[in-house]
């Protein structure tokens, strides 16, 4: 039986959860029954908001926000960066009598006009054309953003130009969700199912690193670029495999707890926290939600992680590869389609070989991932992710699907003429009488796969940790909509006819046979897979510039236009923005690298040479030979590398002047090799910046 104290603690957590969101419980309290019913219909089933209730909703939202201590509100949106944007307006209005009142109308709620000229637009808007609009997304709850002394009402919105083009990450996602829901509904109707709605669901696991703030501030590369441009591994890093799921240090655990508390107040369903593989690396995983809400919540998670870290004198690093040669950080996008009636549409059931609807949807996934593997890769394209993909336990830049033994066996049966059986679940005998017998899943997991089936969903693991999930999810839902569209178009003419079952099974067989090259259950880290993928004809796009080319292809443009996700201009704008962002970031890295070489490393090495030469002179002056050879050898070793550095500096300067990202990256890597070799032999007390050994260890205080 629960004690009174336990009940009180549970009640306190329940009261905390969502307390800073204008969610369903809050709406029910502050809105009339009629307005609440209309809002609920919009939030749960989609469709346009009844504008007649806008003023009432705005008034209720204002009263609630004021009760939470808010003095300002902002339309909170996601421009074509991986950050959020907000412009704060106060509720305060003069009353004409020397006093003030608090005003917030339906018009204020639904639409605002920020200056759009300084956001990236890819040429859609000229610099002198400043007008842009934010439009309220009523399906994503408004929330209170807090600092120690402020509270601001944040209203999730879409962002578009004066001429109507989407200038944000959210609008294409919302459009893609409509597209996939519409096409999935058509397919379900072919099977005699009339869904209330079809939801695109997402659970985005967030990996991150922590570093002591004092060490962080001594590393210009981390401050300016988010990653270390120099540094060599300590003798012990992740090779002992003792950090993963290890005991969480007190300082980190207290930080994690503060993050959970802040997220729960915002209605973010933070569920899991743990140590990740690399030292100083961690993960936070939420539960599933509608994709647009999950994207908003993931951006909130990133913001909360970074802000709460500072309270513990830590800095949260979201870069995909802040440290070379240890694990990078990803954002595993657990994606599914579901209906209120059926739950996840990717649930195989106990006999998946006879679950024709599941097999149809599985065939759609296989087709869309194979047909658009390059577009999926492009959705993850970012300079930071180029360092991560294919390195240290990250999935490769080759997009493939892991299905596991059971489904792969069914696929093979289908190709041969029809699936007759499914591998049954078994149990695991652990050999200890006091331990229970555990049910064994029909398939294992594959951490090396960029797109893996995990029971009733697919895990898109290639997305980078600093990215918003909006664009990868927009792409995934769009390509799935295309596959579902093709299936529905072929099935609709035979619905209710005797040949329906034959047509369905033949269609599944055709799709799988044509696209099964994308299925791979083996080790994605192996060189053999790279060769095998090339033999299969799968694209291997290692760098962001290679990957982004697909955004300008006519077939990609046609796909996005057909499903009203992006127009030609909107898509080409995104390609231009991403190329520009990539080039700017490489340029920033190169200039930071050059600055560190000239102002930090060269002076430090000069200091080492001065000290060694002083030692040599002192030995000679003493008239002894002992130690002279060792000191001379060290001077020669350090000096040879010291002599190489000016040439590295000149090469990097030339690459920067040339403006070629590839040349800059090559020059930076060459300079790093020399500096890292020096780090291994220069006196520790003379080394000018914190080392990996220091940065990868989070002390309790």
SVG drawing of the C-alpha trace seen along z (x, -y; Angstrom):
<svg xmlns="http://www.w3.org/2000/svg" viewBox="-20 -60 104 83">
<polyline fill="none" stroke="black" stroke-width="0.4" points="0.0,0.0 1.3,-3.5 2.1,-5.6 0.9,-9.2 4.4,-10.5 4.6,-8.4 1.2,-9.7 2.2,-13.3 5.4,-12.8 3.5,-11.4 1.0,-14.2 3.8,-16.7 5.3,-15.2 1.9,-15.1 1.3,-18.8 4.7,-19.7 4.2,-17.9 3.0,-20.3 2.6,-23.1 4.4,-25.6 2.4,-24.6 -0.9,-25.8 -1.9,-22.2 -5.1,-20.3 -5.6,-20.4 -4.9,-24.1 -7.2,-24.9 -10.0,-22.9 -9.7,-25.1 -9.4,-28.5 -11.6,-28.1 -15.4,-27.7 -16.7,-24.2 -17.4,-25.2 -14.0,-26.8 -12.2,-23.9 -14.0,-21.4 -13.0,-23.2 -9.4,-23.5 -9.2,-19.9 -10.6,-18.9 -7.8,-21.0 -5.1,-19.6 -6.1,-15.9 -7.5,-15.6 -5.9,-18.4 -7.8,-20.8 -8.1,-24.5 -8.8,-26.3 -12.2,-27.9 -11.2,-31.6 -14.3,-32.6 -12.6,-31.4 -9.2,-33.1 -9.9,-36.0 -11.1,-33.8 -8.1,-31.5 -5.8,-34.6 -7.5,-36.0 -7.3,-32.7 -3.6,-32.3 -2.8,-35.8 -4.5,-35.3 -2.7,-32.0 0.7,-33.4 0.3,-36.4 -0.5,-34.0 2.8,-32.3 4.7,-35.6 5.1,-36.3 5.3,-39.9 6.1,-39.3 5.1,-36.9 6.9,-35.8 6.2,-33.9 8.8,-31.1 9.9,-29.7 12.7,-27.7 14.3,-29.6 16.7,-27.9 19.3,-27.4 19.5,-24.7 18.4,-27.3 15.2,-28.9 14.2,-32.6 12.0,-34.8 11.1,-38.5 9.5,-39.5 6.6,-41.9 5.1,-42.9 1.5,-42.5 1.6,-46.1 -0.5,-48.7 -1.2,-52.3 -4.8,-52.8 -4.9,-56.5 -5.3,-57.7 -1.7,-57.6 -1.9,-53.9 -1.6,-50.5 -3.6,-47.4 -2.5,-44.0 -3.6,-43.2 -3.3,-40.1 -5.8,-39.5 -6.6,-36.8 -4.7,-38.7 -1.6,-38.9 -1.9,-35.1 -2.4,-34.0 0.0,-36.2 3.1,-38.3 5.5,-40.2 9.2,-39.8 11.9,-41.3 12.8,-38.5 15.7,-40.2 18.5,-38.8 17.5,-35.2 18.9,-32.9 16.5,-32.6 18.6,-31.2 17.6,-34.0 13.9,-33.8 14.1,-37.2 16.4,-40.1 18.1,-41.9 16.0,-45.0 12.8,-42.9 12.3,-42.7 8.7,-41.5 8.0,-38.0 5.2,-36.4 4.9,-33.9 1.7,-31.8 0.6,-30.0 0.8,-26.2 -2.2,-25.3 -1.2,-21.6 2.0,-22.4 1.3,-23.8 2.4,-27.3 4.8,-27.2 6.6,-29.4 10.3,-29.9 12.0,-30.8 15.2,-32.3 16.0,-33.0 14.0,-36.3 11.9,-36.2 9.0,-34.3 8.1,-34.6 5.1,-33.1 6.4,-31.2 4.0,-30.5 5.2,-27.8 4.8,-29.1 5.6,-28.6 7.6,-31.3 7.0,-32.4 7.9,-35.3 5.8,-38.2 5.2,-36.2 4.2,-33.0 7.3,-30.8 8.3,-28.8 11.4,-30.3 11.6,-27.8 12.1,-24.1 8.6,-23.5 6.4,-24.4 7.7,-21.6 7.4,-19.1 3.7,-20.1 3.1,-19.8 4.8,-16.4 2.7,-15.2 -0.4,-16.1 0.9,-14.3 1.8,-11.0 -1.5,-11.0 -3.5,-11.5 -1.8,-8.7 -1.8,-6.3 -5.5,-6.9 -6.0,-5.9 -4.1,-2.6 -6.0,-1.8 -9.3,-2.3 -8.2,0.2 -8.0,2.7 -11.4,1.7 -10.1,-0.5 -11.5,-4.0 -9.0,-5.8 -10.0,-8.8 -6.6,-10.2 -3.1,-9.0 -0.3,-10.4 3.4,-10.7 5.1,-9.9 8.6,-10.7 10.8,-9.9 14.1,-11.7 17.0,-10.4 19.5,-13.2 23.2,-12.5 25.5,-15.2 28.8,-15.8 29.5,-17.8 32.7,-19.6 33.8,-21.7 33.1,-25.4 36.5,-26.6 38.2,-24.1 35.8,-25.0 36.7,-28.7 40.4,-27.8 39.7,-26.1 39.0,-28.7 38.2,-25.9 35.4,-24.6 34.1,-28.1 34.1,-29.2 33.3,-25.9 31.9,-23.4 34.6,-20.9 38.3,-20.5 40.5,-21.2 43.5,-19.9 44.1,-17.3 45.2,-13.7 43.6,-10.8 44.7,-10.1 45.9,-6.5 42.5,-5.7 39.4,-6.9 36.5,-4.6 38.4,-1.4 37.6,0.1 33.9,-0.2 33.2,-1.2 31.4,-4.5 28.4,-3.2 25.5,-2.8 28.0,-3.3 27.3,-4.8 26.4,-8.5 28.7,-10.9 27.0,-13.1 27.6,-16.4 26.2,-15.0 23.3,-13.3 22.3,-16.6 22.5,-18.3 20.4,-15.6 17.8,-15.8 17.5,-19.6 17.0,-19.0 14.3,-16.5 12.5,-18.8 12.6,-21.7 11.4,-19.5 8.6,-17.9 7.3,-21.4 7.2,-22.0 5.3,-18.8 8.3,-17.2 8.1,-13.5 11.8,-13.0 12.0,-9.3 15.6,-7.9 19.0,-9.3 22.3,-7.5 26.0,-7.5 26.9,-7.0 29.9,-5.2 32.5,-8.0 33.7,-9.5 31.8,-12.7 29.1,-11.6 25.4,-11.2 21.9,-10.6 18.4,-11.8 15.5,-10.0 11.8,-11.1 8.7,-9.2 6.8,-9.3 4.7,-12.3 3.3,-13.7 6.3,-14.6 5.9,-18.4 5.4,-18.4 8.4,-16.1 10.5,-18.4 9.5,-21.4 10.3,-19.4 13.7,-18.3 14.7,-21.9 13.5,-22.7 15.6,-19.7 18.7,-21.1 18.1,-24.6 17.4,-23.2 20.5,-21.0 22.7,-24.0 21.1,-26.4 21.0,-24.0 24.6,-22.9 25.8,-26.4 24.2,-26.3 26.6,-23.4 29.6,-25.2 29.4,-22.8 29.0,-23.4 26.8,-21.1 28.4,-20.3 25.9,-19.3 28.4,-19.1 28.4,-15.7 32.1,-15.2 33.6,-17.5 36.5,-15.0 38.3,-13.1 38.7,-9.3 35.9,-8.7 32.2,-8.3 30.3,-11.2 26.8,-12.2 23.7,-11.5 20.0,-12.0 18.2,-8.7 14.9,-9.5 12.4,-6.7 9.7,-7.1 6.3,-5.4 2.9,-6.0 -0.1,-5.3 -3.8,-5.6 -5.9,-5.9 -7.7,-2.6 -4.6,-0.5 -1.7,-2.0 1.6,-1.8 1.0,-0.7 4.5,1.0 3.5,3.5 4.0,7.0 1.8,9.0 2.5,12.5 2.4,13.8 3.8,11.0 3.9,13.3 0.1,13.2 -0.3,9.6 -0.8,8.3 -1.3,4.6 2.0,4.7 3.8,6.3 2.3,3.7 3.6,0.9 6.9,2.6 7.3,2.8 6.6,-0.9 9.3,-1.6 11.8,0.6 10.9,-1.1 11.1,-4.7 14.4,-4.2 16.0,-2.5 14.6,-4.9 15.5,-8.0 18.6,-6.9 20.5,-9.9 17.8,-12.3 17.7,-10.7 21.5,-11.1 21.1,-14.8 18.6,-15.4 21.4,-14.6 24.1,-16.6 26.0,-19.0 29.7,-19.7 29.7,-18.2 28.0,-15.0 30.6,-14.4 33.1,-13.8 30.7,-11.4 29.1,-9.2 31.2,-6.1 33.4,-6.7 33.5,-5.3 30.2,-3.4 28.2,-5.9 26.3,-4.4 28.0,-4.9 27.1,-7.5 25.6,-4.6 21.8,-4.4 20.5,-0.9 17.8,0.9 18.2,3.4 15.2,5.7 16.5,8.5 16.3,12.3 12.5,12.8 11.5,10.1 14.4,10.9 13.3,14.5 9.7,13.4 11.1,11.1 13.0,14.0 9.9,16.2 7.9,13.4 10.5,13.2 10.2,16.9 6.4,16.8 4.8,16.2 5.4,16.1 4.2,19.2 5.7,18.8 7.2,16.5 9.9,17.3 8.2,17.6 9.4,15.9 11.6,18.1 12.9,17.7 16.4,17.3 17.5,19.6 20.0,17.6 21.3,20.6 20.5,19.1 17.5,20.6 16.6,17.3 16.5,15.3 13.3,15.4 13.1,16.9 13.1,14.0 11.2,13.8 13.6,13.4 12.8,10.9 12.5,12.4 15.3,10.1 18.4,8.4 19.2,4.7 21.9,3.4 23.6,0.2 25.6,-0.1 22.5,-0.5 21.4,-4.1 17.8,-2.9 16.8,0.0 13.5,1.7 13.1,2.0 9.9,3.9 7.1,1.5 9.0,-1.5 12.1,-2.5 15.1,-4.2 16.8,-6.7 20.2,-6.9 22.1,-9.0 20.7,-12.4 23.3,-14.5 23.0,-15.7 23.0,-19.4 20.4,-19.2 16.7,-19.9 14.8,-16.8 12.3,-18.8 14.0,-18.4 14.9,-14.7 11.3,-14.0 9.9,-16.1 11.9,-14.1 11.0,-10.7 7.3,-11.5 7.4,-12.8 9.1,-9.8 6.8,-7.5 3.8,-9.4 5.0,-8.8 5.3,-5.0 1.9,-4.9 0.4,-6.9 1.7,-4.4 0.2,-1.5 -3.2,-3.1 -3.4,-4.0 -2.8,-0.3 -5.1,1.1 -8.1,-1.3 -9.4,0.1 -9.6,3.6 -11.0,2.9 -14.0,5.2 -13.1,7.4 -12.1,11.1 -8.6,10.3 -7.8,7.9 -5.7,10.3 -3.7,11.5 -3.0,7.9 -1.8,7.0 0.5,10.0 2.0,9.5 2.5,5.8 4.3,6.6 6.5,9.1 7.3,6.6 8.3,3.8 10.5,6.0 12.2,7.7 12.9,4.4 14.3,2.7 15.7,5.4 19.3,4.3 18.8,1.7 18.3,4.4 21.5,5.2 21.7,6.9 25.4,7.1 28.2,4.9 27.9,1.4 31.3,0.5 33.2,3.0 35.2,2.3 33.4,5.3 30.1,3.5 31.5,0.4 32.6,2.7 29.3,4.6 27.2,1.4 29.1,0.2 28.4,3.5 24.7,3.1 24.7,-0.4 23.9,-2.1 25.0,-5.7 27.9,-6.5 27.9,-10.3 30.7,-10.9 30.6,-14.7 27.9,-17.4 28.7,-19.0 28.3,-15.6 25.0,-14.9 23.4,-18.3 23.5,-17.9 20.4,-15.8 18.3,-18.8 18.8,-20.4 17.8,-17.4 14.6,-17.6 13.2,-14.3 13.6,-15.7 12.0,-19.0 9.1,-17.1 8.7,-14.9 8.5,-17.8 6.1,-19.8 3.8,-16.8 3.1,-16.4 3.1,-20.2 5.9,-20.0 8.2,-22.5 8.1,-24.4 11.0,-24.5 12.1,-27.9 11.7,-26.7 13.8,-23.6 16.5,-25.3 16.7,-27.9 17.4,-25.3 20.1,-23.8 21.7,-27.2 21.3,-27.9 22.9,-24.6 25.8,-25.0 26.4,-28.5 26.2,-27.4 28.7,-24.6 31.2,-26.9 30.9,-29.5 31.5,-26.9 34.6,-25.5 35.9,-29.0 35.3,-29.7 37.1,-26.5 40.0,-27.3 40.4,-30.9 40.1,-29.6 42.7,-26.9 45.1,-29.6 44.6,-31.9 45.4,-29.1 48.5,-28.1 49.8,-31.7 48.9,-32.9 48.8,-29.8 50.8,-26.9 53.8,-28.6 54.5,-30.7 54.1,-27.7 56.6,-25.6 59.0,-28.5 58.8,-28.5 59.6,-24.8 62.6,-25.3 63.9,-28.1 63.6,-26.0 65.3,-22.9 68.1,-25.1 68.6,-26.6 68.9,-23.2 71.5,-22.2 73.5,-25.4 73.4,-24.7 74.6,-21.1 77.5,-22.3 78.3,-25.1 78.5,-22.6 81.1,-20.6 79.2,-17.4 77.9,-15.1 75.2,-13.2 71.7,-14.3 73.1,-16.2 72.1,-13.5 68.6,-13.3 68.1,-17.1 69.6,-17.4 67.3,-14.5 64.2,-16.3 65.3,-19.6 65.8,-17.9 62.4,-16.2 60.5,-19.3 62.5,-21.4 61.8,-19.3 58.1,-19.6 58.5,-23.3 60.2,-23.9 57.3,-22.2 54.6,-24.5 55.4,-27.7 54.8,-25.7 51.5,-24.4 50.5,-28.0 51.4,-29.2 49.4,-26.3 46.4,-27.1 46.6,-30.8 46.7,-30.0 43.7,-27.7 41.7,-30.3 42.7,-32.9 41.6,-30.4 38.2,-29.9 38.0,-26.2 36.5,-24.2 38.2,-21.0 41.6,-22.7 40.9,-24.3 40.0,-20.9 43.1,-19.3 45.3,-22.1 43.7,-21.9 44.2,-18.2 47.8,-18.5 48.4,-21.2 46.6,-19.1 48.9,-16.1 51.9,-18.3 50.4,-19.9 49.1,-16.6 52.6,-15.1 54.0,-18.1 51.4,-17.6 52.8,-14.1 56.3,-15.4 56.1,-19.0 56.2,-19.4 52.7,-19.1 53.0,-22.3 54.0,-24.2 51.1,-22.9 48.8,-26.0 45.3,-24.4 43.4,-21.7 44.0,-18.2 41.6,-15.5 42.6,-13.8 41.4,-16.8 38.3,-17.6 36.9,-14.1 36.9,-13.7 33.9,-15.3 34.8,-15.8 32.2,-15.8 32.8,-19.4"/>
</svg>
